[in-house]
Amino acid sequence: MIEMPTPSRPDQFELWADLQRSNKHLRRFLYTLLAALLVLVLALVLTTFRPLLAVRVDSLGRADLVEVLSPANAPGPEEAEHVSRLMAGYLLELTSNSVARDLGKAYGLMTTDFASAYAAKAKEDPTLTAIEKGNLRSQLVLEPQATRVRVEKDGDRPKTYFVELGGRLDVYRADVLTAPLLSTPVLIRVTLLVVPRGPRTLNGLLVAYFEREVIKQAAAPATNKGTP
């Protein structure tokens, strides 16, 4: 009696073919992922070593490329004034909802030691507490003619900038547009250290000291009106 051979099961071949196709797709995906990773790493390296760019933006929002900056290029007086104005805005132009956010931005422009000292002082500042809880906002109006910039050099390179800004600090109610509740002349003094430019210090400057002085206005002299 002759036994006929049992035919092979076709589902086994179909399963093996499915595994081959899956492995082929996985290998293609892996190669694509590695290629994309290499491109991202190359872009990161090129971005890291790319020279810094200085862009000037005017009051109308028009951007103008000033120059390509090297990390070794020292900042000029204009940059010292710009950083001082930024710092004054973050610390003095506040609203009830922006105190913590603006203080965080200001700390990013300070040296580590001064940021720690100023943060400890800000916790005890009653003015910040009043703005947060009193539904108030403050606006700083600077006077360009009151700006003074002095530089201390180490050889031919600037080492420290001393900036004075003069203006007026107005306090308003945050929910209505009215005349200021309080208007105070102020004098702002900022000391900036020149540091190497980098991702955190694009301007090459860090604030080492900030002071706001309230200027007391001289009382108008009394006039005696005599009777004829």
Helices and strands as residue ranges (DSSP letters): H 10-48, E 52-57, E 63-69, H 77-92, H 99-107, H 112-122, H 126-133, E 136-142, G 144-146, E 148-154, E 157-173, E 182-194, E 205-214
